[in-house]
Amino acid sequence: MIIGVDPGGLFGGDDATMLSRFAEQTGITFPIGWDTDGTYRDFRVGAGIAPFPLDVVVGPDGRIAYLSREYEPTELKAVVESLVSP
């Protein structure tokens, strides 16, 4: 399952209208959660990573199987495939 997280924008100020427009423009179909309490900010600051983009894959065991602050589609695909392969 893919879930997006909107942390409120790089400088704050994102709202539901902006989020809907983003989803329409990019054609995404997965759900997007709204970080209302700063959990995403706390995570990225604690991990010492830039805010955008951030790709996180959580394995079936609940552990982070992949974390990248750059979009690397080949690496991301390989990790996901390794997790869903029998």
Secondary structure, DSSP 8 states (H G I E B T S, - for coil): ---EEE-S-TTS---HHHHHHHHHHHT--S-EEE--SSHHHHHHHHHT--SSS-EEEE-TTSSEEEEESS--HHHHHHHHHHHH--
